[in-house]
Amino acid sequence: MIKSLIIGIGCLIIFTSFTYTVAQEEVSILLGKNVTEWHAISAALISENRHEEAIKYYDKILEISPDDQKALLNKGSVLKDLDRHEEAIKYYDKILEISPNHVKALTSKGISLAFLHEWDEAEKLIVQAMELEPENKVIKSTMAQFLAGVPSIPAHGSIYDIKLLVTHRDSDDNLIAVSESSNTRYLPYSLTEKIFEKHLIEKNVVINGKTYDIAQKIDSFSPADDAMSLFSIFKTQYGHEIDVFLAFTPMLLTEKDDKLTVKWIIMKETT
């Protein structure tokens, strides 16, 4: 009995000591020894997709060094990866208060703003970053992703009334078909207004008691494809073609040397 009791007490002491040792090791891992070590641990955690744990280390760094730009940037990036974009922007803003031309903070904030559909402000920040480092491949890639991510929206019920008329003739100028747009869309940010103003032909036109500005664009060309149903007014920017106004028509089957004349009429309601 006594022997069993002694063995039991011994096991309990060993277990307690082991538990204490493990706990101490966990505390040691959690706390680390210095900022450099915390950065290394957090980076390892991120590589394992343990983002919430990494945030704890960045919080610890920022408790001691609130202006640590690496920790601010990395915590912002972790929050961005977790789709917590509004929180991420707060950390990018802290960096930009210290270093207004911090390229990574500008680019990262731009990405988060794009996810929040703040297209105009996102574009400004990414363009600013590109101007600071025009050959930076990461920023160029970010701009391409930004442009690809801006979704067009239906023109129906919006301030824009978009009409497209496509005249299709063969190589001998014989009329084949006339098609009208059945669905129109546009980009919902500042570039759209710039393109509209570029093609503006009349202002303050009153129609059925409403006032409109009217833009018009006419193009004639031989189609590169043998079938077409999508037409756009586009802008080449940052090396990419951005479709600003879009219109869909019934499918047009074309032959080599056919000619298409595309006429856009875009009315923007002003009152």
C-alpha distance (Angstrom), angle and dihedral (degrees) to the residues before:
residue distance angle dihedral
M1 . . .
I2 3.79 . .
K3 3.79 89.7 .
S4 3.79 91.3 52.2
L5 3.79 90.4 47.9
I6 3.80 91.5 51.0
I7 3.80 91.2 48.8
G8 3.80 89.9 48.5
I9 3.79 92.7 50.0
G10 3.79 89.9 47.1
C11 3.80 91.6 51.8
L12 3.78 90.3 48.0
I13 3.80 91.2 51.5
I14 3.80 91.1 48.2
F15 3.82 91.8 47.2
T16 3.79 91.9 47.2
S17 3.79 91.4 48.2
F18 3.82 90.8 47.9
T19 3.81 91.8 48.5
Y20 3.79 90.7 48.0
T21 3.80 91.3 48.5
V22 3.83 92.2 49.6
A23 3.79 90.3 46.9
Q24 3.77 90.4 50.1
E25 3.81 90.3 49.7
E26 3.82 90.9 50.0
V27 3.78 90.8 49.9
S28 3.78 89.6 47.5
I29 3.81 91.3 50.8
L30 3.79 91.8 45.7
L31 3.78 94.9 48.4
G32 3.78 100.7 34.5
K33 3.77 121.4 -171.3
N34 3.80 105.4 -91.6
V35 3.81 145.1 -10.9
T36 3.79 93.0 -85.2
E37 3.80 90.5 55.2
W38 3.81 92.4 46.9
H39 3.80 90.8 52.5
A40 3.81 90.3 51.2
I41 3.81 93.1 48.3
S42 3.80 92.9 47.6
A43 3.82 91.4 49.3
A44 3.82 89.7 52.2
L45 3.80 90.7 49.6
I46 3.80 91.6 50.9
S47 3.80 90.5 51.6
E48 3.81 86.7 56.9
N49 3.83 91.8 47.3
R50 3.81 90.8 -113.3
H51 3.78 91.9 138.6
E52 3.79 99.9 156.4
E53 3.80 90.9 54.2
A54 3.80 91.0 48.1
I55 3.82 89.7 54.2
K56 3.83 89.4 60.6
Y57 3.80 90.7 58.8
Y58 3.80 93.0 47.7
D59 3.79 88.8 49.8
K60 3.81 88.9 52.6
I61 3.81 91.3 50.3
L62 3.79 91.9 48.2
E63 3.80 92.0 49.5
I64 3.79 88.3 61.7
S65 3.81 98.9 31.2
P66 3.85 111.0 23.5
D67 3.81 92.4 179.1
D68 3.81 96.4 52.2
Q69 3.80 97.1 133.4
K70 3.79 93.9 -166.3
A71 3.80 91.1 55.7
L72 3.81 91.8 44.3
L73 3.80 91.7 50.4
N74 3.79 94.8 44.5
K75 3.79 94.5 46.3
G76 3.79 88.9 49.2
S77 3.80 90.1 50.4
V78 3.80 92.1 49.4
L79 3.81 90.1 51.3
K80 3.81 89.3 47.5
D81 3.81 90.1 52.6
L82 3.81 87.7 52.3
D83 3.84 89.4 52.6
R84 3.81 90.2 -113.7
H85 3.79 91.1 132.3
E86 3.80 100.0 157.5
E87 3.81 89.9 54.9
A88 3.80 91.4 45.1
I89 3.80 91.8 53.8
K90 3.82 90.4 58.3
Y91 3.81 90.0 61.7
Y92 3.80 93.6 45.1
D93 3.81 88.2 50.8
K94 3.80 90.7 53.7
I95 3.79 89.3 55.4
L96 3.81 92.2 47.5
E97 3.80 90.3 51.7
I98 3.81 87.2 59.5
S99 3.83 98.4 34.5
P100 3.84 112.1 17.8
N101 3.83 91.8 -172.6
H102 3.80 96.9 49.5
V103 3.81 98.8 141.6
K104 3.80 98.0 -159.0
A105 3.80 92.7 48.4
L106 3.82 91.2 48.7
T107 3.80 92.0 49.3
S108 3.80 95.1 44.0
K109 3.80 92.8 47.7
G110 3.79 88.6 49.6
I111 3.80 90.8 54.6
S112 3.81 92.4 49.8
L113 3.80 91.4 48.2
A114 3.80 89.5 51.3
F115 3.80 89.7 54.3
L116 3.82 87.1 52.3
H117 3.86 88.6 50.7
E118 3.81 92.1 -114.8
W119 3.81 88.4 139.6
D120 3.81 100.4 164.7
E121 3.79 95.9 49.4
A122 3.82 91.0 42.8
E123 3.80 90.7 53.7
K124 3.82 92.6 49.5
L125 3.80 92.7 53.6
I126 3.80 95.8 45.7
V127 3.81 90.9 46.7
Q128 3.82 89.1 50.4
A129 3.80 89.2 52.7
M130 3.82 90.7 48.8
E131 3.80 91.4 51.1
L132 3.81 89.9 52.6
E133 3.82 93.7 47.9
P134 3.82 108.3 15.9
E135 3.81 94.1 172.7
N136 3.79 96.1 48.2
K137 3.82 105.4 124.9
V138 3.81 93.3 -159.5
I139 3.80 91.7 56.0
K140 3.81 91.7 46.4
S141 3.79 88.9 51.8
T142 3.79 90.3 48.1
M143 3.80 91.0 52.5
A144 3.80 90.4 50.5
Q145 3.81 90.2 50.8
F146 3.79 90.4 47.4
L147 3.80 93.1 51.9
A148 3.79 91.6 46.3
G149 3.79 90.8 48.8
V150 3.80 98.9 54.9
P151 3.82 103.8 100.5
S152 3.78 122.9 -147.8
I153 3.80 117.6 -129.1
P154 3.83 131.7 -148.1
A155 3.79 114.8 -86.7
H156 3.82 91.6 -148.1
G157 3.79 109.3 108.8
S158 3.82 92.6 7.6
I159 3.81 131.1 108.9
Y160 3.82 88.8 -91.1
D161 3.79 125.8 77.9
I162 3.82 105.1 -167.4
K163 3.78 122.5 -168.8
L164 3.80 126.4 178.5
L165 3.80 127.2 -169.7
V166 3.83 118.7 -170.5
T167 3.80 120.1 -166.7
H168 3.81 113.7 -163.2
R169 3.84 119.8 -160.5
D170 3.78 132.0 169.9
S171 3.81 126.4 -123.6
D172 3.84 90.0 -84.9
D173 3.81 90.7 54.0
N174 3.80 93.1 -108.5
L175 3.81 113.4 151.1
I176 3.80 112.2 -111.5
A177 3.78 103.4 169.7
V178 3.79 146.6 -23.1
S179 3.80 115.8 -143.8
E180 3.79 132.2 -174.5
S181 3.77 128.8 -155.2
S182 3.78 116.8 -92.7
N183 3.79 98.4 -175.5
T184 3.81 129.3 23.4
R185 3.79 133.1 -172.5
Y186 3.80 140.4 173.9
L187 3.80 141.6 -167.1
P188 3.81 112.5 -96.7
Y189 3.80 99.7 -137.0
S190 3.80 143.9 78.7
L191 3.81 97.6 -77.1
T192 3.82 88.6 66.9
E193 3.79 92.7 60.3
K194 3.80 91.2 48.4
I195 3.81 91.9 53.2
F196 3.80 91.2 45.9
E197 3.81 91.5 52.3
K198 3.80 90.6 48.4
H199 3.81 90.6 61.5
L200 3.81 97.3 35.6
I201 3.84 113.1 138.1
E202 3.83 104.3 164.9
K203 3.79 136.8 22.8
N204 3.80 133.0 -157.7
V205 3.80 96.9 11.5
V206 3.82 110.8 170.2
I207 3.82 115.1 -141.4
N208 3.83 121.1 171.5
G209 3.77 91.0 -18.1
K210 3.81 94.8 -50.8
T211 3.80 127.1 106.0
Y212 3.80 122.0 -130.6
D213 3.76 141.3 179.6
I214 3.81 110.3 -142.7
A215 3.81 129.7 -148.3
Q216 3.79 126.4 -171.4
K217 3.78 133.5 -169.0
I218 3.83 127.7 178.1
D219 3.80 124.8 -171.5
S220 3.80 131.9 175.7
F221 3.78 122.1 -165.0
S222 3.80 146.3 140.9
P223 3.81 108.7 -104.9
A224 3.79 119.0 -115.4
D225 3.82 92.6 -151.4
D226 3.77 129.8 58.4
A227 3.80 92.0 -131.0
M228 3.80 129.8 38.4
S229 3.78 136.0 176.4
L230 3.81 103.8 145.5
F231 3.80 123.5 72.9
S232 3.78 129.0 174.9
I233 3.76 145.9 -179.1
F234 3.77 101.4 -133.2
K235 3.77 139.8 -176.3
T236 3.79 123.8 -146.8
Q237 3.78 106.4 -136.8
Y238 3.82 131.5 162.8
G239 3.80 88.4 -4.6
H240 3.79 94.7 -55.4
E241 3.80 132.8 102.2
I242 3.80 109.2 -124.0
D243 3.81 116.7 -161.3
V244 3.80 104.9 -138.8
F245 3.81 103.0 170.0
L246 3.81 117.9 23.5
A247 3.80 133.1 -172.2
F248 3.79 132.9 -177.7
T249 3.81 124.5 -150.9
P250 3.81 133.4 179.5
M251 3.81 109.4 -76.2
L252 3.81 114.2 -74.5
L253 3.81 115.9 -153.3
T254 3.79 109.4 -154.6
E255 3.79 139.2 -173.8
K256 3.77 129.9 -147.7
D257 3.83 111.8 -76.2
D258 3.83 92.8 19.0
K259 3.78 113.3 138.6
L260 3.78 128.1 -135.0
T261 3.79 123.3 -164.7
V262 3.79 111.1 -162.6
K263 3.79 118.9 -164.9
W264 3.79 121.1 -171.2
I265 3.78 123.8 -165.1
I266 3.78 113.2 -176.5
M267 3.77 120.9 -178.9
K268 3.79 121.0 -167.7
E269 3.78 117.5 -160.8
T270 3.80 110.1 -132.1
T271 3.82 100.8 177.4
